Amino acid sequence: MSLSPDAAGPVADDRGLDPLPDRPAAAVKVLGSMLRDLRLDRDMGLTAAAAVVRGSASKISRLERGESPPKHRDVMDLLAAYGVRDPAMLATVEDLLRKAHQRPWWYRYADVTPGWLRRLISLEESASRISTWEVHVVPGLLQTPEYARAVIGNGLPDADAHEIEQRVALRRGRQEVLGNGQRTQMLIALLDESVLARPVGGPAVMAGQMRFLLAAIERRWIQVRVVRFENSASLTPPSSMTLLRFAHGGLQELVYLEHVEAATYVSRVKDVERYRALLESLYLVAESRARSKAMIVAARDRYAALAT
């Protein structure tokens, strides 16, 4: 499978419309797509629409891409300019505006959610495809609470029990982007073989984590592939990386690189292409679904035996 943005893949819906826009980021995306469709239906250009809200064409473009919460006055002015008077549509827009300005679900964890992580959560919710490479641990979107607790505890040895549990709950909340297949997200997780060999949290925790991975790969919108040591020797990047793809009309592809207590977001086209090519190379040398599953089963059995 190619990770190119032009490649067709098993994504449920590529229109950028979340069927359940209950979260602020999703509501902003849905509202932006609606405004774009209305403008195009009226054959109005960005400049003309910008004049309506006393702004710039780039402001309208950002609004339609759902890159920032919309102002109520701007949206109402645009609807009037587009000739929208239908009570049902106006009620829908009002509902989307209300949801767009709600506090995000992760606000309750604000004390353990730095700005760079908040941006990632918002991007994960808007992404149509998430492709990730992990060389040390199972990706956060596929971690069990026990495994996440061990990872977080190892990375933050000075954190108290409350902070660790807050971070575990936050990680669990992020996993909802994978939903039940009715949302647009698809996850492609490439794991270095060392992830299966590193006993994070001990044998019992690892056995549970392997069981969770085996259940995850039964869902058609989740792929987990293992890259053997001998196949990745000349390819393996020194750290994890995540490529986020967005539906047509949304944000451009970008790459997320996480550090110990910070992160880098790569958006320059040439740089993104370089990381995408690296991910594609890793995908090509990764084990097949069946062989990856067999490796995870073997790891599960090994850890389960050690835990008894």
N, C-alpha and C positions, 0 to 999 in steps of 0.2 A: 504493500500500500504506500502510495506517495503521500507525503505530508504537505505537499504544495497546496496553496490556497485555492488553486483552480482544479484540484483533483476531486472527483466525486468520492464520497465515502458514506458509510452507513450512519448518517446523521438524520435524526427524525424529521427535522424541519429547518430549512436554511433561509427562512424569510426574516429571521431576527425577531419574530413575535413570540414571546413567551406565553403559552396558554394559561399560565397561572401567575399573573403579574402581581403577586402579593408583597413582594419585597421592593423597597425603594428603587434599586438599580433596574429591576425588571420593568417597573412601572414607567420609569423615565425612558427606557428603550421603546416600549410599546407606544407611549405618547409621541415620541419623536418620529417613529415610523408612520403613525397616523397623520401627523402634521405634514410630513413629506408627501404622502399620498394625496392629501387634500390640495397642497400647493401645485403638485404636478397635474392634478385633475383640472385645476383652473388655469393651467398653462402659464403660471406665474414664475418668473425667475427669482433667484436668490436675492438679487439687488432690490427688486420690487418688494419682496417680502420684508427685507431688512428695513425699508423705509417705513413700513407699517409699525414696527416696534422701535423706531428711532435708533437703529443699530447698524451693524455691518453685515455683509453677506456671510462672513465667517461665523458670526454669532448665530445666524439661522442654521448654518451648516452644523455647528456644534449642537444646537438644540435638536435638530433632526437626527443626529447620530446618537443622541442620548448621553452626551458626555458630561452634562451637569444638570442639576435640578432646575426645571423651568420656572420662570416667574409667572404668577397667575395672570397678571395684567397683560404680559406679552402673549400668552396663549389665547386669552380671550380676544385680544385685538386681532390676532391672526385668524381666529375662527370667524370673526365678523367680516374680515376682508375676504375670506374664502366663501362667504355666504352661507355659513353653517347656522341653521336655526332649528334644526330638528331637536326636540326636547330630549329624546333618548340619547342622541349622540352627545349633547351638551352635558347630560348627567354622567355619561361614561367618562368624559374628559374631566369633569369635576372629581370623580372618584379616583382617576389616575393621578390627578394633581395632589389629592389628599394623600395617597399612598406614596407618591414621589417625595413628599416632605416629611414622612414619618421617620422616626429614628430607626436606623437599620437594626436588624436583629442582634448584631454583634455589639451594640452600644452598651449592653449590660456587662460586657467584658472589656470596656474601654481602657481600664487600668492596666490590662496586659496586652493591649492591641496597639502597637506603634503605628505611625502613619504609613510606613512602607508596607505593613501587613494589611492595613485597611484597604489600601489600593489593590492589593492582590485579591482580597475577598470580593471586592466589587467587580474586578475583571473576571474572576472565576464564574461569578453569577451571570455575566454577560457573554461568556465564551461559548462558541458552538463546538469547539474541539480543544481539548487540553492534552498535549503530548509532553510527557515528562521522562527524564532520565535520572535515575538515582543510583549512586555508586556506594552509599553507606547504609541507608535505611530504607524501609518501605515508604513510599510517598505518603504524605500526610492525609491525602484524600482516601487512602486505603488502610489506615492504621486502626487497630482495635484500641479501645480505651486503655487496656493494660499495657499494650506496646507503646502507645503514645505517652503514657505516664512514665515509662522507663526512659524513653528518648528525651523527654523534657527534663526529667530529673537528672539525667547524665549531663545534659547541656547546660543546666542551671543548678549547679550543686548548692548554691546559697538560697534558692527559692524555698519558701515554706510550703506546707501542704495545701493551704488555701490557694496560693498562686498557681501551683501545679494543677490543681483540680479545675481552676478557671481556664487554664490553657488547654487542658484536655477537653473541656466542654466546648470551647471555641473551635477546636479541631473537629469535633463531632458535628458542630453546626455547619462547618464548611462542607462536610461530606454530603449535605443535602442537595448540593448542586447536581449530584449524579442521579438523584431522584429515582423514578421508576421507569425511565425510558420515554416518558411522555414529554420531557423537556428537551432542549436542543443539545445539551452537553453530551459529548462523547469523550472518554478517557482512554488514552494509549499510554500505558506505563511500561517503560523499559527498565529492567532491573539488572544491575551487575550481579553476577553469580555470588559475589561476596555478601550480598544482602541476605541470601538464604543461609549462609555459613556463619554470620555474625550473631551470636546468641543474646540479643538484646533482651534484658529482663529475665533471662533464664529459660530453661527448657519448656516449662509449662506455658509461659507467655508466648514463646515462639511457636509452640504447637497450635495455640489458639489463633495466632496471627496467620499461620499457614492455612488453617481451616477457613479463615475469613477470606483470604485471597482465592481459595478454591471456589468458594461460594460466589465471589465477585465476578470471576471470569465466566460464570455460567450466564451472566447477563450480557446480552448481545451488544450493548453499547459500551462495554468495558473490555479492553484488551490488556492482558498482562503477559509480557514476553521476557524471558530470561536471556541474558547475553553471557555466554560462557567465557571464562578467562582467556582461553586460547584464541577466541574469535575477536576479542576486544582489545588485545594487547597493543595494537597500533592505533586504536581509535579512542580509547577511553578518556573522556575529559576528566580533569582533576576534581570536579565538583558537580553537583546536581544542576540541572537546568530544565526550564519549563517553557514550552512554546504555546502561546495562546492564540487561537484563531477565532475570528468573529464572523458572524453572518454577513452576507452581502449588504452593503450600505452602512455597516457599523464601523468599529475601529479597525485600524490596520493591525496586522499581526505584530506581536511583540514577544520578547523573550524575557523571562524572569530568572535572575540569578541570585540565589540566597546566600548570605554570609552568616556569620555567627550572630550578630545583633544588627544587621542591616541587609539591604538588598539593592540590586542594580536592575533597572529596567532598560532593555535595549530595544530601540524602535527604528533606528536608521536602517533603511531597506537593505543595504549591502551587508550590514552586520547580521540582521535577521536571516537573510538568505544563507549566510555562512553557518549559523547555528542550525537552521533547518536542514541543510545538507549533512551536517554531522549527525543529527537525529535520524535522518533517512539512512545513512550508512550503518548506524547502529541497528536500526530496524531490519535491514537486509541481512545482517549477520546474526540476528537474534534467533533463538530456537523457535520452532513453530508453536502454535497454540497447544497441540497435543504433547510435544516434547517439553514445553515449559510447564504444562500441567503435571507431567510425570515427575519433573524435578521438584516441584512444590510438594507433591504427594510424598516423595521420598524424604524431603526435609521434614514434613509433618510427622511421618512415621518415626523418623530418627529422634526428633525432639520429644514425641509422645513416649517413646521407650525410655528416654533419659529422665522424664518427669515422673515415672512410676517408681 
